Amino acid sequence: MNRSINILLLFFSFPAFAFIICVAFDIHFFNIAISSLPFKFHIFIGFATLLLLLIIRRSANRWVGVSMTRKPERFLWSTPVSAERKKQVRLFLILEAVIAFFSMLTALLLTEEAWPIALVYGVMVLDQLVFLVLAQSWFRVGITHKAVVVADREVRLLYFSGLRRVETHQQTLYFEYIEDLQLFFPINCIPEGKYDEFRTAMEERVNRDRVFFSEGFKALK
């Protein structure tokens, strides 16, 4: 979910900045000065609202995800994510915050009229930093009666219903389902030394006559 929303944020940022550039440099289209459009402020508000809704959706998904894992007693088995994975998540969050910060500055430097869009990027920076500071201790991997739950910078739910195969490839753990559905998460979300516990907890929740565990998955220690 986080990846898809980031793609949408990037996708809609391009036309937003194209409009900002047109206003800032008084670019004409069909002999019409974009900077003189009577409703240009409404266009700024429209882009800002769209970007804000995407940011709110991403933030809500993150906070709901980590709130699910705050109480380990809800799970049949759970563990904090590995230190290596936490470092990766911190890096991703900081990079996203830096990109949002420079997007905010760029919008304002091009034209002060773009302040609604700049404000939204400022909200994104704040959201990234607050999540980075407050939520790290809640990053966990857990197993419930119905699914594997992985929560760090996004939440992943990998249900047992319809599961047919669990295998590893490079640094990723794949769950393959009927009708060619495939879900996955990074192996390093699980700390080294916890793989046996994770596998045992899964075996207790799935039908081993129907679910195949690959040799690579079995070999994780």
Disulfide bonds with the S-S distance in Angstrom:
none
